[in-house]
Amino acid sequence: MSDYREQTARPTAGDIGTPALFVRNDSPGDLSTTNLYLAMGQLDSAGLLRVTEEGGKATYFATSQFASDATGTDIAVFVGVATKTAKLFGIQISSTATAAATGDLSIIRRSALDTGGTAANASVAQADGRDVAPAITPQHYTAHPTGLGASAGILWGQRYIQPAVSTTLLPGFFIDFRQYNGGKPIRVSGTTDVIAVNIAAALGGSGNAFDITWIWCEEPTTA
């Protein structure tokens, strides 16, 4: 086998070496079955080595469009699962009501599930239809929870201005967690790891309508 030093000329056709083999995998995913097992590198359908951190992962969108009653409470939740770790990129929120209102809107991490109430699943869409279906399905409340899970801290809080439906609508806002977290999304792992959208009572009630979209990717949970 030939030995080449740095900045030497390109090898000729007669030189020999050891090629590295990679697996073509059009649907990115872990090809090993156990943590710390050896696995092959992967190529995409164009023959390019998969080396991206988040861009090559299955990405999902989930949207809830609903009304909330006049209670200061959680109105939507993103709950982790045991088999996957979610990387939550961001949340888009907008709303209207019969009359304009102002109140606190918070994104809260909880270490326990809410109790009571009635929850409905958000509508989930895949960024790439060839990817596997998500393990997580975010939810919103059609009847508010009667008990809130223990808080593990407020990730985001702001004084939210809710426009009246009869006025010019505001565009809402998008929370990009990667922008404020050094490029790192919010990690959600385990069945009691919860990210909740929580509103003041003033933002619920008569004629209100919320649109909430979650954006995230998933990867296998490892020890």
C-alpha positions as CSV (number, residue, x, y, z in Angstrom):
1,M,0.0,0.0,0.0
2,S,1.3,3.4,-0.9
3,D,2.0,6.0,1.7
4,Y,1.3,9.7,0.8
5,R,2.6,12.7,2.7
6,E,0.7,15.9,3.1
7,Q,0.7,18.2,0.0
8,T,2.1,15.6,-2.3
9,A,0.7,15.2,-5.8
10,R,-2.5,13.3,-6.4
11,P,-2.0,9.5,-6.7
12,T,-1.8,8.0,-10.1
13,A,-4.1,5.3,-11.5
14,G,-1.5,2.6,-10.7
15,D,-1.4,3.4,-7.0
16,I,-3.3,1.2,-4.6
17,G,-5.1,1.9,-1.3
18,T,-8.0,0.6,0.8
19,P,-11.5,1.8,-0.1
20,A,-14.1,2.6,2.6
21,L,-17.5,1.1,2.0
22,F,-20.7,2.9,3.1
23,V,-24.4,1.9,3.1
24,R,-26.8,3.8,0.9
25,N,-29.9,4.5,3.0
26,D,-32.5,6.7,1.4
27,S,-34.5,7.0,4.6
28,P,-32.1,8.1,7.3
29,G,-32.1,6.1,10.5
30,D,-29.9,4.2,12.9
31,L,-28.8,0.9,11.3
32,S,-27.5,-0.6,14.5
33,T,-29.7,-2.2,17.1
34,T,-27.9,-1.5,20.4
35,N,-26.1,1.5,21.9
36,L,-22.3,1.3,21.4
37,Y,-22.5,-1.3,18.6
38,L,-20.5,-0.7,15.4
39,A,-22.4,0.6,12.4
40,M,-21.7,1.5,8.8
41,G,-21.5,5.1,7.6
42,Q,-24.5,6.1,5.4
43,L,-24.9,7.7,1.9
44,D,-27.9,9.4,0.6
45,S,-29.5,8.8,-2.9
46,A,-27.0,11.2,-4.4
47,G,-24.0,9.3,-3.0
48,L,-23.2,12.0,-0.4
49,L,-22.1,11.0,3.0
50,R,-24.8,11.8,5.7
51,V,-23.0,14.1,8.1
52,T,-25.6,16.7,9.0
53,E,-26.6,17.1,12.7
54,E,-30.3,17.9,12.3
55,G,-30.9,18.5,8.6
56,G,-30.8,14.8,7.7
57,K,-33.2,13.7,10.5
58,A,-36.9,13.1,10.1
59,T,-38.7,16.4,10.9
60,Y,-42.3,16.8,11.8
61,F,-45.0,19.6,12.1
62,A,-48.1,19.3,14.3
63,T,-50.8,22.0,14.3
64,S,-53.7,22.5,16.7
65,Q,-56.5,25.0,15.8
66,F,-58.9,25.3,18.7
67,A,-60.7,27.4,21.3
68,S,-59.7,27.7,25.0
69,D,-62.0,28.4,27.9
70,A,-61.4,31.4,30.2
71,T,-59.0,29.6,32.6
72,G,-55.4,30.3,33.4
73,T,-54.0,26.9,32.4
74,D,-52.1,24.8,30.0
75,I,-53.8,24.8,26.6
76,A,-51.4,22.6,24.6
77,V,-48.7,20.0,25.4
78,F,-45.8,18.2,23.8
79,V,-45.1,15.0,25.8
80,G,-42.1,12.8,25.4
81,V,-42.0,9.1,24.9
82,A,-39.7,6.3,26.1
83,T,-38.5,5.0,22.7
84,K,-37.5,8.3,21.1
85,T,-35.8,11.6,22.0
86,A,-37.4,14.6,20.5
87,K,-35.4,17.8,19.5
88,L,-38.0,20.6,19.6
89,F,-36.9,23.3,17.2
90,G,-39.7,25.8,17.8
91,I,-43.3,26.8,18.3
92,Q,-45.5,29.1,16.2
93,I,-48.5,30.7,18.1
94,S,-51.2,33.0,17.0
95,S,-54.7,33.8,18.3
96,T,-57.8,36.1,18.2
97,A,-60.8,36.7,20.4
98,T,-64.1,38.6,20.4
99,A,-62.4,41.5,22.2
100,A,-58.7,42.4,22.3
101,A,-56.9,41.1,25.4
102,T,-53.5,41.1,27.0
103,G,-52.0,38.4,29.3
104,D,-49.0,36.3,30.1
105,L,-48.2,33.4,27.7
106,S,-45.6,31.0,28.9
107,I,-43.8,27.9,27.6
108,I,-43.3,25.7,30.7
109,R,-41.3,22.5,31.1
110,R,-43.1,20.1,33.4
111,S,-41.7,17.0,35.1
112,A,-45.1,15.4,35.5
113,L,-48.2,15.1,33.3
114,D,-51.3,17.3,33.6
115,T,-54.4,15.5,35.0
116,G,-58.0,15.7,34.1
117,G,-59.5,17.7,31.3
118,T,-60.1,16.5,27.7
119,A,-57.2,16.5,25.2
120,A,-57.3,16.1,21.4
121,N,-54.5,15.3,19.0
122,A,-52.8,17.9,16.8
123,S,-52.7,17.3,13.1
124,V,-49.3,15.9,12.3
125,A,-47.4,16.3,9.0
126,Q,-44.0,14.9,7.9
127,A,-41.5,17.2,6.2
128,D,-40.4,14.2,4.1
129,G,-43.2,11.7,3.4
130,R,-40.6,8.9,3.1
131,D,-39.6,9.2,6.7
132,V,-41.1,7.0,9.4
133,A,-44.2,8.3,11.3
134,P,-43.5,10.2,14.5
135,A,-43.6,8.6,17.9
136,I,-44.9,11.8,19.5
137,T,-48.3,13.4,18.8
138,P,-48.7,16.8,20.5
139,Q,-52.1,17.6,22.0
140,H,-54.4,20.6,22.8
141,Y,-57.1,20.8,25.5
142,T,-60.8,21.1,24.5
143,A,-61.6,21.1,28.2
144,H,-58.9,22.5,30.5
145,P,-56.9,20.1,32.8
146,T,-57.9,20.1,36.4
147,G,-54.4,19.6,37.7
148,L,-51.1,20.8,36.3
149,G,-47.9,18.8,36.4
150,A,-45.0,20.0,38.5
151,S,-43.1,22.8,36.8
152,A,-39.4,22.3,35.9
153,G,-39.0,25.9,34.9
154,I,-40.3,28.5,32.4
155,L,-38.5,28.2,29.1
156,W,-40.2,31.3,27.6
157,G,-42.6,34.0,28.9
158,Q,-44.0,37.1,27.4
159,R,-46.8,39.6,27.7
160,Y,-49.0,38.6,24.8
161,I,-51.4,40.9,23.0
162,Q,-54.3,39.0,21.6
163,P,-56.1,41.0,18.8
164,A,-59.9,41.2,18.3
165,V,-61.1,39.2,15.4
166,S,-62.8,42.3,13.9
167,T,-59.5,44.1,13.6
168,T,-56.4,43.7,11.5
169,L,-54.9,40.4,12.6
170,L,-51.4,40.2,14.0
171,P,-49.1,37.5,12.6
172,G,-48.5,35.9,16.0
173,F,-44.9,34.9,16.8
174,F,-42.4,32.1,16.4
175,I,-40.1,30.9,19.2
176,D,-36.9,29.4,17.6
177,F,-35.2,27.7,20.5
178,R,-32.1,27.1,18.5
179,Q,-31.6,30.9,18.1
180,Y,-31.5,31.5,21.8
181,N,-29.8,28.2,22.8
182,G,-26.6,28.3,20.8
183,G,-28.1,26.3,17.9
184,K,-29.3,23.6,20.2
185,P,-33.0,22.6,20.2
186,I,-35.0,21.7,23.3
187,R,-34.5,18.0,24.2
188,V,-37.6,16.1,25.2
189,S,-37.1,12.5,26.4
190,G,-39.2,10.2,28.6
191,T,-42.9,9.9,29.3
192,T,-43.0,12.6,32.1
193,D,-41.0,15.2,30.1
194,V,-43.6,17.8,29.0
195,I,-43.4,21.1,27.2
196,A,-46.6,23.1,27.8
197,V,-48.2,26.3,26.4
198,N,-49.8,28.1,29.3
199,I,-52.0,31.2,29.1
200,A,-53.5,33.7,31.5
201,A,-57.3,33.5,31.9
202,A,-57.7,36.8,30.0
203,L,-56.5,35.1,26.8
204,G,-59.2,32.5,26.8
205,G,-63.0,32.7,26.7
206,S,-65.4,34.4,24.3
207,G,-64.7,33.9,20.6
208,N,-61.1,33.0,21.0
209,A,-59.2,30.8,18.5
210,F,-55.6,29.6,18.8
211,D,-53.3,28.2,16.2
212,I,-50.3,26.4,17.6
213,T,-47.6,24.6,15.5
214,W,-44.8,22.5,16.9
215,I,-41.7,21.7,14.8
216,W,-39.3,18.9,15.9
217,C,-37.2,15.9,14.9
218,E,-36.8,12.5,16.6
219,E,-33.9,10.1,17.2
220,P,-33.6,6.8,19.0
221,T,-33.2,7.2,22.8
222,T,-29.9,5.9,24.1
223,A,-28.7,5.4,27.7
